[in-house]
Amino acid sequence: MENSLRIIKQIESTHRGLGISVLFGIICYLGKISVIYLGDKGKGKGTTISAIKTNLDNKYDMIIDNLTLTELGNKNELQFCHDKTLVWRIKEWSTMNQWNRTLFLTIGSKIITDHEYYHYLGDKKGIPIVIDIANTDLICYIGIQPLKMSRLMTENENWESLASDRFIKWIMLNPLRTKSLDYPPQYEMPDIDYELQPDIENENRFLMSMLKGQVSPERLPLYAQRLMRGYAILEGIESPRLTEQMELAKFFRPFISLYPQLLYSIDLDEETKFAVGSLRLFTEISQNSGISIDELQHLFAVYEKKMRAKYGNPLENAKEMINRHASMLTDRGLITVEDNSPRKFYLNDTFTNYFNWYSDLVK
């Protein structure tokens, strides 16, 4: 844990609460896992994605804002990209237009799944221009807002397949944040052996339990192994033991276990949906445990009078709407409610204790 603590303490000295998110991204790079950072505007998605360090040259570690076949074809390193590792960073999904998104879902999903992609673009002065990627790992970091994620899950078949089984979904919770900063986190990576091949033979049951609901049951052992490998490389551990599994789970479980608890379906023949309103509510409660329903009504600027019907539901007022979204959080044990006047919502003990522990850890 020594190297991990060194990284997060450096980041926490300026960017409170982001150290754990950046650390997770570093470990996922080392373990070759793609990550979706999920959170509303201003939660630190872009800052986190930019701050993750790799040992790759910039030509293989790319910020993706405008993805086109021509742009990719003009990159010399992609015209014959064999036996490499690529990193694509999309700091905010909303900044890409529909064409860019569709192209990413087509190309990115194929590279992540098949580790290859080939496309002939034409000739330039008699020289063929191609995108020729083979035996290459693509690691993606994507920042996306919950509402955009929810819409993509139900409207795009490629996205649902890619996101549900090829990415870890990390919820951007940061109750420790104190202020906004206009400069990125500054930290030094420890001296590590990027070529280390840790001996991971034992079943990573703690990590599989933590990742349950993030990927399919068939992929759980693989992703647990990758995560353990990334952590072992960072810490220089040749033969990870149960202790390392427990360390990882203690660090990351609250963030990783939250996403599956916000998934639901109304019927077995419907797509799985993401509870956007419940996440927004939970995010605010995590930052202001003990917040009243009146404060939440003001915070979300929801209209107190009768609101228009939506999806055929009966008309409801603002407080009824907040209580409806809170019902999932209470049913799944994420918050507790006190029915005083006014009604108040509290973060559950698991998250409260975690953030208290983390805050003391990085002092």
N, C-alpha and C positions, 0 to 999 in steps of 0.2 A: 504493500500500500504506500510505500515511501514515495515513489515517483508520482503516483496519483495525487497524493496530498500536496506535494510540492507544486504541481500544476494548478490545482484549484485554489490554493492559498495565494499564489501570485495573482490569479484573476480576481479573486474575491477582495483583494486589497483596493480595487477600484470599482469593479463591476459586480456589485453584491448580488448573489443568487445565480449568476450565470456560470460559475466555475463547474458545477456538476453537469450542466448541459454540454459545455465544451469538452469536458473530459469524456463524456459518453461518445461524442463524435469522434474523438481521437481513437478510443478503443475500438469503435466500429470500423474505422479505417484500417486499423491493424488486423482486425478480424474479417475484413471484406464484407461488411454489412451495410446496406443502404438505409438511410433514416429519413423519415418525414418529421419535421418539427412543426407541431400543430399548435396554433395560438392566434388570438386576435392581433390587430395592429398594436405596435408598441410593446410587445411582450418579449422582444429580444431574439426573434427568429433569425433575422438577417445578421445581427451582430454575432450570434453563436456560429452560424454557418461560415461566416467569413473568418472567424477566429480559429477554426479547426486546422491544425498544422499537419502536413504530410511531408514525406521525403521526396516528393515528385517535383520534377521540373515544371514550370508554369505551362508549358505546352501540353502536358498531360493532366494538369490540374486546372480546370477551366471554370470561370464564372459564366454561366449560360443565361443570357438575357434575351437573345434573339437567335433562335435555333432555326437554321435553314440548311438544306442539303448543299447549296452552293458554298455557304460558309464552312461547313464541315469538310467539303471536298477540297477547299483551298488551304486547309491545314495540312502541311506536308507530313506531320506526324501521324495523321489518320489515313494517309494514302497507302501505307503499309504498316499497320499497327498489329504486330503479332507478338504474343507472349509478353504483354504489358499489363499495367494497371492504369486505369483512367479514373479520374474523379471529376464529376460534374456537379456544380453548385448552382442551385436555383434559389436565390435568396427570398424571392416572393413570387409565387405561382401567378398571382394576378397581373404581374407586369408583362407576361407573355401573352401574345394574341392567340386566337383560336387555332390558327395554322401552326404556330410554334408548339402549342400544347399537343395537337394531334400528332405532329411529327415526333415529338419526344415519346409519346405513348407507343408509337410504332417502332422507332429505332431503339430507344432506351430499353423498352421491355425485351426486345430481342437480344440485345447485348447482355443485359443482366441475366436473362434466362439461358441463352445459348452460347454466350461468350463470343459471339461472332456477328458480323454484319457486312454485307457486300452490296455496293451500288455503283453502277457505271453512269457517270455524269456527262460524258462526251469527250471530245478531243480539244486540246488547246495547242495550236501550232503543231499538229500532228502527234501530240503526246496525249495518251489516254488519261483522263482524270477520273479516279475512282475513290470510293471509300472502301477500304479493305481492312477489316478488323477481324482478327482470329485469335482464339485462345487467350482472350483478354478479359480481365475482370473490370467491370464498371461499378463504381461506388457512387451513388447519388445522395446528395443532401438537398432536400426540398423544404422550403418554408411555405406553409399554406394556412389560410384562415379556415376556421371550422365550417363556416357556411359553404365555402368553395369545395371543401372536402366532401361535405354531405351531398352536394349536388352531383359531384363527379361520381360518387359511389352508386348513385341511382340512375345516372344518365349515360355513363360511359362504360361499356363492358370491358374494354382494355384496362381502364383505370382500376375497376373493381378487382380484376384478376391480379394486376400488378401490385397494387397497394396492399391487398389483403394478405399476400403470400410472399412478397419480395422485399418488404420494408418493415423496419421496426417503427412504430408510431410513438413519438415522444411528445407528451403534453408539456407545453411551456408554462409551468407554474413558477412564480417567483414572488412569494410574499416577503422576501428579504430586501427587495429592491427599494432604494431610498431616493434615487434621482436619475435623470437621463444624462448621458455623457455623449459628447460629440467626437470621441476618439475610441479606437478599438482596444480590447484588452491586450496588455503587454505581458508576455511570459516567455520563458525559455524552456524548450523541450529538453528532457534529460537525455543523457548519452545512452541510447538503446541500440540493440542489435536487431535491425529490421529483418534480417534473414533468419532469425531464430525459429526453429521448428519445435515447439513445445510438445512433449509427450502427453497427449490427452487420451487416456484409455478408459478411465472410469466414466460411468454415466453421470452426467451433470444434472442430477435431479433437482437441486435447488434452483438452478437457472431455467430448467424446463418448466418448473412450477411458476417461476416469475414470468416467463414468456407465454404462458398459456393464454390463448385468445389473440395473440399478436400474429401468429402464423398458424398454418394447418397442423394438426397433430403429427402428420407424417414428417413435417419439416422441423418440428420442435428440437429433436436431437441434434440436427445439423446446425441450427442457429445457436443453440446453447454451446455447442462445441466451438463455433466461430467466436462467440463472445468471450469464452474462456481463453481461446487462443490469443485474441487481441489484448486481453488484460495481462496474460502471461508474458507476451512480448514486451509490453510497456514496463512491467516490473522485473523483467529478466529472470523469469521462473521457468526452469526447464521441465519440471514435473509438477504441475499444479495439483493441489490436494483439495480436500473438502473445505479446508479453511478458506481458500481463495474463492471458492463458490459462495461461501457465506458472506465474505467481504463484498463481493460484487452485488449480491442480492440486497445487502444492507444499504449500499450506495444508491441503487437504481430502482428497487421494487416500487416505491410509491408512484414514480413517474410512468413506469412501464405497465403496471397493473391497472392504472386508471383508465386507459383507452378501452380495453374490453368491457369495462363496467358501464361504459356510455354507449354501447351498441345495443340495439333492440330490433325486434321485428314483431309486427302485429299478427302476422299469420305465417305459417310454414311455407306458403307458396309466394311470399313476397321477399324482395331484397332486404338485406340487413341495412338498417339506417343508423345514423349517428346523431345522438341527442345534443344538437348544437346549443339549444337554450339551457339545458342542464349544465353543460360545460361552462358556459359564460357565467351562469349563476355560481357554480362551484369555484371558479377562478376568483370571483369577487369575494366570496365567503372566505376563501383561503387567505386573502389579503386583509380581510377585515372580520375576523372571527368574532361573533357576537353582534353582527349587523342586523338591524331591524328591517322588517318588510317595508316600512315607510322610507327608510334610507335607500333600499334597493329600488323602490319605485322611482324615487328621484334620480338615482344613479343611472338607471337605464332609460330615463326619460320616456317611460311608457305612459300612455294617456289613461287617466283615471276613469273617464266616462266609458260607456259601452263601446267596445271596439267592433269593427266589422267581422263578420263570420269568416273563418278561414278553414279550407278543406272540409266544409260542411259541418264544422263544430258549432255548438250554440254560442251565442254572444257571451262574452265574459269580460269582467272588468280587470284592471291591471293587477290587483292583488291576487285575484283568482288565477291569473296567468302565471305569476311568480310561484304561487303554491303548487300549480300543476307541474312546473319544471322541477320544483324542489322534491316532488314526490318520488321521482326516480332516485335522487340522491339519498333520501332517507330510507327508501326500500333497500338500497344496496349498501347501507351503512356508511356512506361517505360524509354525511353531516348529521347533526342532531338539531332538534327544534324545541324551543321553549314557547309554549302558548301563553305568554304574558300579554300585556297590552302596552306596546305593540308586540306582535310575534317576532321572535329573534331566531337567527340561524347561526350555528356554530360548526366549525371544522371538527371532524372526528379526532379521537385521541391518536390514532395511528399517524395521521399527517401532522398534527400538532407536535407530537413527540419527535417526529423525524426532523422537522424544521428547527426545533430547539436543539436537537443533537447536532445537526449540520452547522448551525450558527456557532455553537461552541467549538466544533471541530476546526473551523477555519479562522478562528480568532488569532 
